Amino acid sequence: MGLFMTASLLCELANNITLIILFRVIQGIGAAALQATSASLVTTLIQPARQNRAIGTVGIMIGLGPVLGPSLGGILLALGSWRLIFLINVPFTLIGIICAAILNSQIQERTTGQGIDYWGFIVNAIFIVSLLGGLNVLEKPAERLSGVVLLGVAGITAFILFKIEHHRTTPLIDMTILTRKVPLILLTQTMLFGFASAMIFLLPPFLFENIMHVNTGITGLLVLGAPVGIAIFSKITGNINDGTRNRTFILSGIGIMLISFIVLLLLPPTVSPVFITLALFIYRSGGGFFQPANITALMHAVGFTLQGSMSALQRMTQNIAIALGSSVGSLIMVTNRYHELTGIRISYLITLILIVLVLIISWQTPRQCS
């Protein structure tokens, strides 16, 4: 939180784009530390009977972020200064630091000493930069060859990373997690959720503004159906799931998300935009069932000493899947720029097929994903 706050303040003080990008990288490092440890802090500091409820609360924060961020950012921009977007982070982070200090004075953490896997870090960084860079460049027709090359580098470094980490005593990514059936299935579900969520955020504005001819302000309100759904149902499901029904909630959540994409695929463009918003709400309601149970199951699928690694791996997997979904959706929309409705439907259909496949995999392993 200290690193995130300092970088936010430096962004506010920056006077050129190069410094802003540099400080944003530092800000991202601080944010990564927060994301990577949030789930493991819940599962190590909170009693098992209350963990699902706590993770449900985390789900609310995840759901409220996409609502409050753009809305508050728009208000701050309207006030006349982009610097306020970074400055507003400072008081919120200060509150977080004070709360963390109070918490730290009242608890005793069980820790395990581990070294830093520098080679794993370097190779993993090359893999992620090549993957995300390749996906980004792939969207531009004139630079697709460069995108293919970068994706090839990402594939090679992923193979190297897999080989390196198998021989490390304290690996950056514990490959024993990825070679076990239960965590692998659960991470596949996480990846699906990230991919589908990217489609949910990316495509509706095209549909509302370019096809249904809804103005930008109303579109901003209509797309709120998705984050509101996960904010409400994450808390509800966290309260009613005692930790023994994770599989039930995971399957229910994937099933609800499947229904939402069927609705989105079949609704004609002449329908009222409110029905699209309802479908978005249904999707994120499914996410409210799915996400807390999925995170809890992932944490319980590994031993105490690996929960930090699993928490980081879960966030990395979901973020990469979001980037992948955004890139695939953007590529489809660019390819069908003169037939946007066709591009939207192709994107929804691809996601629908992936949901069905993951649902089948999850359903066939009832004892493995509980």
N, C-alpha and C positions, 0 to 999 in steps of 0.2 A: 504493500500500500504506500510505503514511503517513496519507493522508486516511481510508482505510477503518479503520485502527487507531484513529485519534483519534476518529472517529465512534462506533466500537464502545465505546470507553471512556466517551464522553459518554452513550451509551444506558444503560450500566450505572449511571451516576450520576444519571440523570434521575429526577424524582419525580412526573411526571404524564404522561399520554398524549400531550398536545400536544408536549412536548419530545421524547418518544420518536419520534413521527412525523417531527418536524423532523430529528432526528439520523439517523433511518433514511434520509431523503432524501439527506443528505450521505454516509452510508455507501454508498448506491446509486450515487452519482457516482463514488466511489472504486472500487467493484466494476465499474462500467461501463468505467473506464479499463483495468482489468486484463483484462476480457473482450475489449475491442475490440483490444487489442494482442497478445494471446497468439499467435494464428496468424501474424501478420506478423513477430513476433520470431523464431519458428521458421524461417520461410522466408527471413529476411534474415541470421540469425546462424549458421545450421547449414548444412553442405554439402549440396547437392542429393541426394546419394546416401543421406543419413541423415535427410532431412526427413520421409519417411513414417513412419519408426520413431519420430521425435520427436513427430509429431502423434498417433501411436498412443498414446504415453504421455499426451498431453493428453487423449485419449479415455478413458483409465483414470480420470483425475482427474474428468472429467465424469460417468463412471459411478459412481464411489465417492461423490460428493457426496450424491446422493439416499439412499445407504445410511447413510453416517456421520452426516449432518446430523440427520435425525429420530431415529436411534438415540441419538446422543450428547445431543441435546436432551432426549429423554425421560429419560435418566439424570440429567442436570443438574436437570431439574424435580423428579425424584423426591428429589433431595438437598435440596429445599426452597426454591430461589431462582431466579426467572426471570432475575435479573441475571447469573448465571453463563453464560447462553447468549451474552451479549454479551462478557463478560469473557474467555471462552475464546478469542475471536478474537485477543486482544492478543499472547499468546506465539507463536502460529502466525504472525502477521503480522510480528512481530519477527524470527523466523527467516527469513522471506521477504525482509525488508529487508536483513539481513546477507548472505544469498546473493546478492541483487541487487548489493550494494556490491562483493562479491568479483568477481562476473562483470564488472561495469562497469570494474573496474581491469585486466581482462585482455583486453578486446576494444576494437575501434575500429568505431564505427557509421558507416555512410554515411547522411547525413541530407540532406533537402531542405527549404529554408525555405518555409513557407507561412503566409499570414495566416489570421485567424479570420473565418469567414463568419457575422457576427452575425445578419443577417436570415434566413439559412438556418436558423440555430440556433433562432430565435424561432418561425418558421413550423413547423419540424419538431417542436418541443416542443408547440405547439398541436395539431398533427396527432396525435401519439402520445397525449397526454392525452385528446383528444376520442375517439379510437378506443377506447382501453382503458376509458375512463369509460363510453362508450356501450355497449360490450359487457357491462360489469359491470351497468349499470342495466337492460339489456335482459332480464336474467334475472329481474327482479322484475315480475310482471304489472301492478302498480299504477303502475309508473313507465316503462313501455315507450315511451310517447310521448317522454319525455325522452331515452331511449336512441336513438330514431330521429333526434331533432334533433341529438344529439351526433355520431352517425355521419354525418349530413349535413354537419356542420361539418368532420368529419375528411375527407370526400370533397372538399370545397371547398378546404381547406388543402393537401391532397395535390396538387391541380391547380395551386394557386398555387406550391407548393414546386417542382414540376416546371418551371414557367415561370421562376421566379427563378433556379434553379440552372443553367439553360442559359446564363445571361448572366454568371455569376461566373467570375473568373479562378482563384480557389481555393475552389470550392464545398464546402459541408459534405458533400453527396452528389454525387459526380461522375456526372452523368447519362449520360456516354458509356459508363459501365459498364452501365447499364440499357438502353441502346439497341443493345447488341451481343448477338448471338444466343447465343454461348457462355456468358458470365456470366449472362445472363437465364435460360437453361435450368438452369444449376447452382444459381442462387438459388431457382428454382421447386422444385427437388429439396430444397433446404434448408428451404423453407417447408413442404413436405409432411412432412418428417421432424419438424419442430417440432409441427405439427398432430397427426400420428399419435402422437407421444410424449405429448402432453397427454392424449389419449384413453386411452393405456396406463396413465398414472398416475391418471387421474380415475375410471375406471369399475370396475376390479376390486374396490375396497373395497365398492361397492354390491352387486356380485355375491356376494362372499364373505360379507359380514355380513347383508345383508337378504334374500338369496334362498337362499344355501347355509347360512345360520345358523352361520357360523364366528365364534368370539369374536375380539375386537379384537387380542389379543396374537398369536394364530396368524395373523390377517390380515396383521399387520405383517411376519411372517416370509415368508408366501406371496408378497407383492408384491416381495420382494427378487429374484425371478427376472429382472426386467427390468434393473435396474442391474448385476447381476452379469454378465449376458450381454454387455453393451457393454464392461464393464471387461476381460473376458477376451479378447474377439475384437478389440477395438481394437488391443491390443498384438500379437496374432498377425498380423493383416492388415498392421499397420504394418511388421512385420519382414519379411514375404514380398513386399510390394509395393515394387518399386524405383522407383516413380514413373512407369513406362511403361504401367502397367495400371490406371490410375485408372478408366477407363470400365468395365472388366470388373468391378472391385470395386463400383463404384456400382450397376451393373445387378444384380449378384448380391445386394447388400444390399437393394435395393428388392424383388427377387424373394422373398427370404427373409421380409421384412416382410409381403409380400402373403400368403405361406403362413400366417404367424401369425394374420393377421386372418381368413382363411378358417376356420382351426381355431377361433378364438374365436367366430366367427359360428355355426358348426355344432354346437359342443359343447352338449349338453343340460344344464340346471341340476342334473340328478341325478348328473352325473359327479363323480368325485373332484376336490376342489380342486387336487390335485397336477397334474392335467392342465392346468388353467388356468395354474398357475405355469410349467409346461413351455412353454406357448404364449407367455407373457410372456418367457421366456428366449430362445425362438426369435426373437421380435421384436427384442430388444436385440442378439442375435447378428447379425442383419441390420444393425442400427445400427452394430455394430462393423466390419462390412465397408464400410458406406456412409460413415460420418462422416469418418474420416481421409482417404479418397480424395476425397470431395467438397470438403473444406477445402483439400487440396493442389491440386486442379484449379482451384478458385476463385483461389487465390493465383497460380498459373501462368497464369491467363487474362488477367492484367493485367500491366503493366510494373512495374518496381521501385518507381517513385515512387507508384504507386497501391495498393501492397499494404497499407498502413495503412488506407486508405479501404475497401478490400475486406474486410479483417478486421473492421472496425467494422460494415460493412454486413451481413456474414454473421451476426454476433451479433445485430444489431438485427432482421434478417429472421426468424431462428429464434425470438427471444424474442417478437416480435409474433405469430408463428404459434402458439407455445405458448399465449399469451393467447387467441388466436382459437379454438384447439381446446378450451381449458378452458371458454370462454364458450358455444360451440356445444353441447358436451357437457352443460354444466349446464342450458342452456335446454331441451334435449331431455329431460333427466331431470326438470326441473320440470314440463314439459308432460305428461309421462307418470308423474307421481309416484305414481299408483295402479296403474300397470302398469310397474314398474321394469325388468323383463326385456325388455319391448318397447322401452323407451327405450334400454337398453344395446345391443340388436340393431340398432336404427335408427342409433345412433352408429357402431357397428362397420361397418355397411353403407355409410354415407356415406364413412367413411375408406377402406374397401376400394375404392370406386369412384374416389376421388381417387388412390389408389396405382396403379390400373390406368391411369388417364389419364396420369399422370406417367411411368409406365413406357413407355407407347406413345410419348410425346413424346421420351423419352430414347433409346429404341431406334431411332427413325427418324433420329436425327442421330448416327451412329456416330463420325464424325470430329470433331464439334463438342464432344463431351463427354469427350474422352480426357485 
